[in-house]
């Protein structure tokens, strides 16, 4: 009566396609661990806010002491030694403290501040585009104008709310302290919390205005229409773009976002590889790009299935480039979205290590890290990993915190990875990590590109001034100018600093194409002269009884500009029907 291979309602617990975001959030409240939540909130939000609020009070105390010592500086040698010691502590210990505060502040900013503006902006856009513009079949210019207006309005709304909160808490603040305050730590802590709330609220108010103006004045994304066929005999590059494979480790395992309605097992990925091999044999490919979410939750068994699926196709594996997706590194538990990792837990580092190991196996000899000191290409990824073999193996075996520090540093410094062009005017690939730090499955989709990665991209561009580039990342840089089926599809999924990132990489315009996954949406657009390609998932958007597809993109130069020919749609017959339906290009 019930076929167990088809799953049941229990598989839909974390499926956004079967349950609303509100329903999933309600389930989390019943299942979440209060102790872990309190500890995680304290470490990730409470302590950074407390430290931020303490800074002005402690700084005022330090200035008072320093001024008094300066007033009696001629009374003896002791004050001079005291000032020298204070300076040394401030110089050496202060730098480390500043780095910790800076890291904590931006973690807090990316998790609790910027998403508030994005929530307001996307809610307004969703209501405008889905409720109004889609009904009247508004032209693209009208939609672009509406997107700009809603961004500005969202900035003003968040500005007003944040400013109101700052004014509400202001009476409890105090910005100047004395040594006597240190004898009353409880009262000082309350003052510090009030100061932190006011500082963050004022920051949010100002930042929301800046974000609103930036989003309103940026080149609004629109559908790409300037396809141009490659001239006969001209250099061209054929790139297969896949994304969001979501490999699972069990034959009939469900996938987080699809639940039982999604395909069971990994048959569709196997069928996709078989189809890809046939395409490559007929007309060779130059690259196969998989823009993240190779696995459903970054488990060892899932990576094993993914690599095993590629093993029969060494000719494809030699062309494959993969990059980290949110499901590869940020999903804590695929069976329980309410579970969270504590910040000191080794699980997050293990997921990062598995991703780096798989990248090293597939592309370690082809890709280089960027040497931050010399600002040029450094070792290959394989060499960078080999140099840390001992701590990597120790961490994989024991999960020790000391070895985990080496993994954390490695993860922070290997991106962007660079496959340099084969000749000065050839095509290179820049691989970014667009995953924000998170320790909670429910917030796993958050994305951000760091300033350090963006600066490294500039260094690579300067080394190859005549080259063209594929800029590959997992998250979509902007929300698309088309109505979404549900608001949950738009919230917390695009880069939270996407408008800044698009402005930054605007210097690549004419010489680069941006490719990403994450949304499972088939869309090709452009913004500010940069083509943007979103890959559909050949696995996630239907049952095993439904055909899927992916695209082959032909890139070439026309009038000195890197551009696209019209893509080839490759149909992957449903595995259940493959024997009855011959393969064919669509």
C-alpha positions as CSV (number, residue, x, y, z in Angstrom):
1,X,0.0,0.0,0.0
2,X,2.9,2.3,0.7
3,X,6.2,1.8,-1.3
4,X,9.0,2.6,1.1
5,X,11.2,3.6,-1.8
6,X,9.0,6.6,-2.4
7,X,9.4,7.9,1.2
8,X,6.6,9.5,3.3
9,X,5.8,12.7,5.1
10,X,8.7,12.3,7.5
11,X,11.1,13.0,4.6
12,X,9.4,16.4,4.1
13,X,10.4,17.8,7.5
14,X,13.0,20.2,6.1
15,X,11.6,20.5,2.5
16,X,10.9,24.1,1.5
17,X,9.1,22.8,-1.5
18,X,6.5,20.9,0.7
19,X,6.4,23.1,3.8
20,X,6.4,26.9,4.2
21,X,9.3,28.7,5.9
22,X,7.0,29.6,8.7
23,X,6.0,25.9,9.3
24,X,9.7,24.8,9.3
25,X,10.5,27.6,11.8
26,X,7.7,26.4,14.0
27,X,9.1,22.9,14.0
28,X,12.6,24.3,15.0
29,X,11.2,26.0,18.1
30,X,10.0,22.6,19.4
31,X,13.3,20.8,18.5
32,X,16.1,23.2,19.1
33,X,18.4,22.8,22.0
34,X,18.0,25.7,24.5
35,X,21.4,25.2,26.0
36,X,23.2,25.2,22.7
37,X,21.2,28.2,21.6
38,X,22.1,30.2,24.7
39,X,25.8,29.3,24.4
40,X,25.9,30.1,20.6
41,X,24.0,33.4,21.1
42,X,26.4,34.4,23.9
43,X,29.6,33.6,21.9
44,X,28.4,34.9,18.5
45,X,26.2,37.8,19.5
46,X,26.2,38.6,23.2
47,X,30.0,38.8,23.8
48,X,30.7,40.8,20.6
49,X,27.9,43.3,21.5
50,X,29.2,43.5,25.1
51,X,32.8,44.1,23.9
52,X,31.6,46.8,21.5
53,X,29.7,48.6,24.2
54,X,32.7,48.4,26.6
55,X,35.1,50.0,24.2
56,X,34.2,53.7,24.7
57,X,34.0,53.3,28.5
58,X,37.3,51.5,28.8
59,X,38.9,53.9,26.3
60,X,37.8,56.9,28.5
61,X,39.3,55.2,31.6
62,X,42.6,54.6,29.7
63,X,42.8,58.2,28.5
64,X,42.2,59.5,32.1
65,X,45.0,57.3,33.4
66,X,47.3,58.2,30.5
67,X,46.7,62.0,31.0
68,X,47.4,61.8,34.7
69,X,50.6,60.0,34.1
70,X,51.6,62.5,31.5
71,X,51.0,65.3,34.0
72,X,53.5,63.9,36.5
73,X,55.9,62.5,33.9
74,X,58.8,64.5,35.3
75,X,58.4,63.3,38.8
76,X,60.4,60.1,38.3
77,X,61.3,57.1,36.2
78,X,58.3,54.9,37.3
79,X,55.7,56.8,35.3
80,X,57.8,56.5,32.2
81,X,58.2,52.8,32.6
82,X,54.4,52.5,33.2
83,X,53.6,54.4,30.0
84,X,56.1,52.3,28.1
85,X,54.6,49.0,29.4
86,X,51.1,50.3,28.6
87,X,52.2,51.2,25.1
88,X,53.7,47.7,24.5
89,X,50.5,46.0,25.8
90,X,48.4,48.2,23.6
91,X,50.6,47.6,20.5
92,X,51.0,43.8,20.7
93,X,47.9,42.8,22.6
94,X,45.7,45.5,21.1
95,X,46.3,44.3,17.5
96,X,45.2,40.8,18.4
97,X,42.2,42.1,20.3
98,X,41.3,44.4,17.4
99,X,41.4,41.4,15.0
100,X,39.1,39.4,17.3
101,X,36.7,42.4,17.6
102,X,36.7,43.0,13.9
103,X,36.0,39.3,13.1
104,X,33.2,39.2,15.7
105,X,31.7,42.4,14.5
106,X,31.5,41.3,10.9
107,X,30.1,37.9,11.9
108,X,27.4,39.7,13.9
109,X,26.9,42.1,11.0
110,X,26.4,39.3,8.4
111,X,24.0,37.3,10.6
112,X,21.9,39.8,12.4
113,X,22.2,43.2,10.8
114,X,22.4,43.1,7.0
115,X,19.7,40.4,6.6
116,X,17.2,42.8,8.2
117,X,17.6,45.2,5.4
118,X,17.5,42.4,2.8
119,X,14.3,41.0,4.4
120,X,12.6,44.4,4.1
121,X,13.8,45.0,0.6
122,X,12.8,41.6,-0.8
123,X,9.4,41.7,0.9
124,X,8.7,45.0,-0.8
125,X,10.0,43.7,-4.1
126,X,8.1,40.5,-3.8
127,X,4.8,42.3,-3.2
128,X,5.5,44.8,-6.0
129,X,6.7,42.3,-8.6
130,X,4.4,39.4,-7.8
131,X,1.2,41.2,-6.9
132,X,1.3,44.2,-9.2
133,X,3.8,44.0,-12.1
134,X,3.2,40.4,-13.0
135,X,-0.5,41.1,-13.4
136,X,0.0,44.0,-15.8
137,X,2.8,42.4,-17.8
138,X,5.0,45.5,-17.1
139,X,8.0,46.1,-19.4
140,X,11.5,45.5,-18.0
141,X,12.2,49.2,-17.6
142,X,9.2,49.5,-15.3
143,X,10.3,46.5,-13.2
144,X,13.8,47.9,-13.0
145,X,12.4,51.3,-11.8
146,X,10.2,49.5,-9.3
147,X,13.2,47.5,-7.9
148,X,15.2,50.7,-7.5
149,X,12.3,52.5,-5.7
150,X,11.7,49.5,-3.3
151,X,15.4,49.4,-2.4
152,X,15.3,53.1,-1.5
153,X,12.1,52.7,0.5
154,X,13.5,49.7,2.3
155,X,16.6,51.7,3.3
156,X,14.4,54.5,4.7
157,X,12.2,52.0,6.6
158,X,15.1,50.2,8.3
159,X,16.8,53.6,8.9
160,X,13.7,54.8,10.8
161,X,13.3,51.6,12.8
162,X,17.0,51.4,13.8
163,X,17.1,55.1,14.7
164,X,14.0,54.6,16.8
165,X,15.6,51.7,18.7
166,X,18.8,53.8,19.3
167,X,16.7,56.7,20.7
168,X,14.7,54.3,22.9
169,X,17.9,52.7,24.5
170,X,19.9,55.9,24.6
171,X,18.9,56.9,28.2
172,X,20.5,53.7,29.5
173,X,23.9,54.4,27.9
174,X,27.0,56.0,29.4
175,X,30.1,56.7,27.3
176,X,32.6,58.0,29.9
177,X,33.8,55.8,32.8
178,X,36.0,55.9,35.8
179,X,38.1,53.3,37.7
180,X,35.2,53.0,40.2
181,X,33.0,51.5,37.4
182,X,35.3,48.4,37.3
183,X,34.3,47.6,40.9
184,X,30.6,47.2,39.7
185,X,30.8,44.7,36.8
186,X,27.1,44.0,36.7
187,X,26.2,47.6,36.3
188,X,29.0,48.1,33.8
189,X,27.7,45.1,31.8
190,X,24.3,46.6,31.5
191,X,25.8,49.9,30.3
192,X,27.9,48.0,27.8
193,X,24.9,46.1,26.4
194,X,23.0,49.4,26.1
195,X,26.0,51.0,24.4
196,X,26.3,48.1,22.0
197,X,22.7,48.2,21.0
198,X,22.9,51.9,20.3
199,X,26.1,51.5,18.3
200,X,24.7,48.7,16.2
201,X,21.4,50.5,15.7
202,X,23.2,53.6,14.5
203,X,25.4,51.5,12.3
204,X,22.3,49.8,10.9
205,X,20.5,53.1,10.3
206,X,23.4,54.6,8.4
207,X,24.2,51.4,6.6
208,X,20.6,50.8,5.5
209,X,20.6,54.3,3.9
210,X,23.8,53.5,2.1
211,X,22.6,50.0,1.0
212,X,19.3,51.5,-0.1
213,X,21.0,54.1,-2.2
214,X,23.5,51.7,-3.5
215,X,20.8,49.2,-4.6
216,X,18.7,51.9,-6.1
217,X,21.5,53.4,-8.2
218,X,23.2,50.2,-9.3
219,X,22.6,48.8,-12.8
220,X,19.5,46.7,-12.3
221,X,19.8,43.1,-13.5
222,X,17.9,42.3,-16.7
223,X,17.6,39.3,-19.0
224,X,20.5,38.8,-21.3
225,X,19.6,39.0,-25.0
226,X,22.9,39.9,-26.7
227,X,23.8,36.4,-27.8
228,X,26.3,36.3,-30.7
229,X,27.5,33.3,-32.6
230,X,31.2,32.6,-32.7
231,X,32.9,33.5,-35.9
232,X,34.2,30.5,-37.9
233,X,37.8,29.7,-36.9
234,X,37.8,32.2,-34.0
235,X,39.0,31.0,-30.5
236,X,36.1,29.8,-28.4
237,X,35.6,27.9,-25.2
238,X,32.9,25.3,-24.5
239,X,31.9,25.2,-20.9
240,X,29.4,22.8,-19.3
241,X,27.7,24.4,-16.3
242,X,26.1,22.2,-13.7
243,X,25.1,23.0,-10.1
244,X,23.4,21.7,-7.0
245,X,23.8,18.0,-7.4
246,X,23.0,17.4,-3.7
247,X,24.4,13.9,-3.7
248,X,23.2,11.8,-0.8
249,X,24.9,8.9,0.9
250,X,22.0,6.4,0.8
251,X,20.4,4.7,-2.2
252,X,16.9,5.9,-1.2
253,X,17.9,8.9,0.9
254,X,15.8,12.1,0.7
255,X,17.2,15.5,-0.2
256,X,16.8,18.3,2.3
257,X,15.0,20.8,0.1
258,X,13.0,18.4,-2.0
259,X,11.9,15.8,0.5
260,X,10.1,12.8,-1.0
261,X,9.0,14.7,-4.1
262,X,12.6,15.2,-5.1
263,X,14.4,12.3,-6.9
264,X,15.4,9.5,-4.7
265,X,19.0,8.4,-4.7
266,X,21.7,9.6,-7.2
267,X,20.4,8.1,-10.4
268,X,19.9,11.5,-12.0
269,X,23.5,12.5,-11.4
270,X,24.7,9.3,-12.9
271,X,22.4,9.9,-16.0
272,X,23.8,13.5,-16.2
273,X,27.4,12.3,-16.3
274,X,26.6,9.7,-18.9
275,X,24.9,12.4,-21.1
276,X,27.9,14.7,-20.5
277,X,30.3,12.0,-21.6
278,X,28.4,11.6,-24.8
279,X,28.4,15.3,-25.5
280,X,32.2,15.5,-24.8
281,X,32.9,12.6,-27.1
282,X,30.9,14.2,-29.9
283,X,32.5,17.7,-29.5
284,X,35.1,18.2,-26.8
285,X,34.5,20.5,-23.8
286,X,37.1,22.9,-22.4
287,X,35.7,22.9,-18.9
288,X,33.0,21.4,-16.7
289,X,32.0,23.8,-13.9
290,X,29.9,22.6,-10.9
291,X,29.0,25.7,-8.9
292,X,28.5,24.2,-5.5
293,X,26.3,21.9,-3.5
294,X,27.9,18.7,-4.7
295,X,26.6,17.1,-1.6
296,X,23.4,17.5,0.5
297,X,25.0,18.1,3.8
298,X,28.8,17.7,3.4
299,X,29.0,14.2,4.9
300,X,31.8,11.8,4.1
301,X,29.4,9.3,2.6
302,X,28.0,11.9,0.3
303,X,31.4,13.0,-1.0
304,X,32.3,9.3,-1.5
305,X,29.2,8.8,-3.6
306,X,30.0,12.0,-5.6
307,X,33.6,10.9,-6.3
308,X,32.5,7.4,-7.1
309,X,30.0,8.7,-9.7
310,X,32.8,10.5,-11.4
311,X,35.3,7.7,-11.3
312,X,34.1,5.9,-14.5
313,X,34.6,9.1,-16.4
314,X,38.3,10.1,-16.0
315,X,38.1,12.3,-19.2
316,X,35.4,14.3,-17.5
317,X,37.1,14.4,-14.1
318,X,40.1,16.0,-15.7
319,X,37.9,19.0,-16.7
320,X,35.8,19.3,-13.6
321,X,36.0,22.4,-11.4
322,X,34.0,22.3,-8.1
323,X,33.5,25.0,-5.5
324,X,31.9,25.1,-2.0
325,X,28.2,25.5,-1.7
326,X,26.2,26.1,1.4
327,X,25.0,22.5,1.6
328,X,28.7,21.4,1.5
329,X,29.8,23.4,4.5
330,X,26.9,25.0,6.3
331,X,24.3,22.3,6.8
332,X,24.8,20.9,10.3
333,X,22.3,18.0,10.2
334,X,20.3,17.1,7.1
335,X,17.8,15.1,9.2
336,X,17.3,17.8,11.9
337,X,17.3,21.4,10.8
338,X,17.0,22.5,14.5
339,X,20.4,21.2,15.4
340,X,23.2,23.7,15.6
341,X,27.0,23.5,16.0
342,X,28.7,25.4,18.7
343,X,31.4,27.8,17.4
344,X,34.1,25.6,18.9
345,X,32.7,22.4,17.4
346,X,35.0,20.6,14.9
347,X,32.1,19.7,12.7
348,X,32.2,22.9,10.6
349,X,36.0,22.5,10.0
350,X,35.5,18.8,9.1
351,X,33.0,19.8,6.4
352,X,35.4,22.4,5.1
353,X,38.2,19.9,5.1
354,X,36.1,17.3,3.1
355,X,35.4,20.0,0.5
356,X,39.0,21.1,0.2
357,X,40.1,17.4,-0.1
358,X,37.6,16.8,-2.9
359,X,38.7,20.0,-4.7
360,X,42.3,18.9,-4.3
361,X,41.6,15.5,-5.7
362,X,39.8,16.8,-8.8
363,X,41.6,20.1,-9.6
364,X,44.5,20.5,-7.1
365,X,47.2,20.5,-9.8
366,X,45.3,22.9,-12.1
367,X,44.4,25.6,-9.6
368,X,46.7,28.0,-7.7
369,X,46.2,30.0,-4.5
370,X,46.9,33.8,-4.5
371,X,50.0,34.8,-2.5
372,X,48.7,37.7,-0.4
373,X,52.1,39.1,0.4
374,X,53.5,39.1,-3.2
375,X,50.0,39.7,-4.7
376,X,50.5,37.1,-7.4
377,X,49.9,33.4,-8.0
378,X,51.4,31.1,-5.4
379,X,51.4,27.3,-4.9
380,X,48.9,25.0,-6.4
381,X,46.1,23.9,-4.2
382,X,47.7,20.4,-4.1
383,X,51.0,21.9,-2.8
384,X,49.2,24.1,-0.3
385,X,47.3,21.1,1.1
386,X,50.5,18.9,1.1
387,X,52.3,21.5,3.1
388,X,49.7,21.1,5.9
389,X,49.4,17.3,5.6
390,X,50.3,16.7,9.3
391,X,47.6,19.0,10.9
392,X,45.1,18.0,8.2
393,X,45.4,14.3,9.0
394,X,45.5,14.9,12.7
395,X,42.3,16.9,12.5
396,X,40.6,14.3,10.4
397,X,41.5,11.6,12.9
398,X,41.0,13.4,16.2
399,X,39.2,16.7,15.6
400,X,41.5,18.6,17.9
401,X,41.1,22.3,18.3
402,X,44.8,23.0,17.6
403,X,44.7,21.2,14.3
404,X,41.4,22.8,13.6
405,X,43.1,26.2,13.7
406,X,45.3,25.1,10.7
407,X,42.1,24.1,8.8
408,X,40.5,27.5,9.6
409,X,43.5,29.4,8.3
410,X,43.7,27.2,5.2
411,X,40.0,27.8,4.4
412,X,40.4,31.5,4.9
413,X,43.4,31.9,2.6
414,X,43.0,29.5,-0.3
415,X,40.2,31.4,-2.0
416,X,40.0,32.7,-4.6
417,X,41.5,29.7,-6.4
418,X,42.8,30.5,-9.8
419,X,43.1,28.4,-13.0
420,X,45.3,30.7,-15.0
421,X,44.7,31.1,-18.8
422,X,46.8,28.9,-21.0
423,X,48.0,32.0,-22.9
424,X,48.1,35.7,-22.0
425,X,44.8,36.4,-23.9
426,X,43.2,33.1,-23.0
427,X,40.4,32.2,-20.6
428,X,41.0,31.7,-16.8
429,X,38.7,30.7,-14.0
430,X,38.4,32.4,-10.6
431,X,36.7,30.2,-8.0
432,X,35.3,32.0,-4.9
433,X,33.9,30.9,-1.6
434,X,30.7,32.8,-1.1
435,X,29.5,31.1,2.1
436,X,29.0,33.2,5.2
437,X,30.0,31.8,8.6
438,X,27.0,30.1,10.2
439,X,26.5,27.2,12.6
440,X,22.8,26.6,12.2
441,X,21.1,24.6,9.4
442,X,18.2,27.0,9.3
443,X,20.5,29.9,8.3
444,X,22.8,27.8,6.1
445,X,22.0,29.7,2.9
446,X,23.5,33.0,3.9
447,X,26.2,34.2,1.4
448,X,28.9,36.9,1.4
449,X,32.1,37.5,-0.6
450,X,34.9,38.9,1.6
451,X,36.9,42.0,0.8
452,X,40.1,39.9,1.0
453,X,38.9,37.7,-1.9
454,X,37.9,40.7,-4.0
455,X,41.3,42.3,-3.5
456,X,43.0,39.0,-4.5
457,X,40.9,39.0,-7.7
458,X,42.3,42.4,-8.6
459,X,45.9,41.1,-8.1
460,X,45.2,38.3,-10.5
461,X,43.6,40.6,-13.0
462,X,46.7,42.8,-12.9
463,X,48.9,39.8,-13.6
464,X,46.9,38.9,-16.7
465,X,45.7,42.2,-18.2
466,X,44.7,40.6,-21.6
467,X,42.9,37.5,-20.2
468,X,39.2,36.8,-20.0
469,X,37.7,35.2,-16.9
470,X,34.9,33.0,-15.6
471,X,34.1,34.2,-12.1
472,X,32.5,31.2,-10.4
473,X,30.7,31.2,-7.0
474,X,27.8,29.4,-5.5
475,X,25.4,32.2,-4.4
476,X,23.5,34.5,-6.9
477,X,24.9,38.0,-6.7
478,X,21.5,39.7,-7.1
479,X,17.9,38.7,-7.0
480,X,16.4,38.2,-10.4
481,X,13.9,40.6,-12.0
482,X,11.2,38.1,-12.1
483,X,8.5,37.1,-9.6
484,X,9.3,34.3,-7.2
485,X,6.7,31.7,-6.3
486,X,7.2,32.4,-2.6
487,X,8.9,35.0,-0.5
488,X,11.0,32.3,1.2
489,X,12.9,31.8,-2.2
490,X,14.2,35.4,-2.0
491,X,15.1,35.8,1.7
492,X,18.6,35.0,2.9
493,X,19.8,33.3,-0.3
494,X,21.5,36.0,-2.4
495,X,24.8,37.6,-1.4
496,X,24.1,40.0,1.4
497,X,26.8,42.3,0.0
498,X,25.8,41.6,-3.6
499,X,25.4,45.2,-4.8
500,X,28.9,46.0,-3.4
501,X,30.4,42.9,-5.0
502,X,28.8,43.8,-8.4
503,X,30.3,47.2,-8.2
504,X,33.7,45.8,-7.3
505,X,33.8,43.3,-10.2
506,X,32.5,46.0,-12.6
507,X,36.2,46.5,-13.5
508,X,36.0,43.0,-15.1
509,X,33.2,44.2,-17.4
510,X,33.8,43.1,-21.0
511,X,36.4,40.5,-19.8
512,X,34.4,38.2,-17.5
513,X,31.2,36.2,-17.1
514,X,29.7,35.4,-13.7
515,X,28.4,31.8,-13.2
516,X,26.6,30.6,-10.1
517,X,24.1,28.0,-8.8
518,X,22.2,28.0,-5.5
519,X,18.7,29.1,-6.8
520,X,18.2,26.1,-9.1
521,X,16.9,28.6,-11.6
522,X,17.5,28.6,-15.3
523,X,18.3,32.3,-16.1
524,X,20.9,34.3,-18.0
525,X,21.0,38.0,-17.3
526,X,23.4,40.9,-17.1
527,X,24.2,43.8,-14.8
528,X,26.6,46.6,-15.4
529,X,27.9,44.9,-18.5
530,X,28.6,41.6,-16.8
531,X,26.7,38.5,-18.1
532,X,25.3,36.4,-15.2
533,X,24.5,32.7,-15.7
534,X,22.4,30.8,-13.2
535,X,22.5,27.0,-13.6
536,X,19.4,24.8,-13.2
537,X,19.9,21.7,-11.1
538,X,19.8,18.5,-13.2
539,X,18.8,16.7,-10.0
540,X,16.6,18.7,-7.7
541,X,13.7,20.0,-9.7
542,X,11.6,17.0,-10.3
543,X,11.1,13.3,-9.7
544,X,13.0,10.5,-11.4
545,X,10.1,10.2,-13.9
546,X,10.8,13.7,-15.2
547,X,13.5,14.7,-17.7
548,X,16.1,17.3,-16.5
549,X,18.7,19.3,-18.4
550,X,21.8,21.4,-18.2
551,X,23.5,23.8,-20.6
552,X,26.7,24.0,-22.7
553,X,27.9,27.6,-23.0
554,X,30.1,28.7,-25.8
555,X,32.2,31.7,-24.9
556,X,34.2,33.8,-27.4
557,X,35.4,37.3,-28.0
558,X,33.6,39.7,-30.3
559,X,35.0,43.2,-30.8
560,X,37.4,42.6,-27.9
561,X,34.6,41.7,-25.5
562,X,34.0,38.3,-24.0
563,X,30.5,37.3,-24.9
564,X,28.1,34.3,-25.2
565,X,26.7,32.4,-28.1
566,X,23.2,31.0,-27.6
567,X,23.6,28.1,-25.1
568,X,23.0,24.4,-26.0
569,X,20.3,22.8,-23.9
570,X,21.2,19.2,-23.1
571,X,18.3,17.0,-22.1
572,X,18.9,14.2,-19.5
573,X,16.3,11.6,-19.9
574,X,14.7,10.4,-16.7
575,X,16.6,7.3,-15.5
576,X,13.3,5.4,-15.2
577,X,12.6,6.1,-18.9
578,X,16.2,5.9,-20.3
579,X,15.8,2.5,-21.8
580,X,12.7,3.6,-23.7
581,X,13.8,7.1,-24.8
582,X,16.9,7.7,-26.8
583,X,19.3,10.5,-25.6
584,X,19.2,13.7,-27.6
585,X,20.3,17.3,-27.5
586,X,17.5,19.7,-26.9
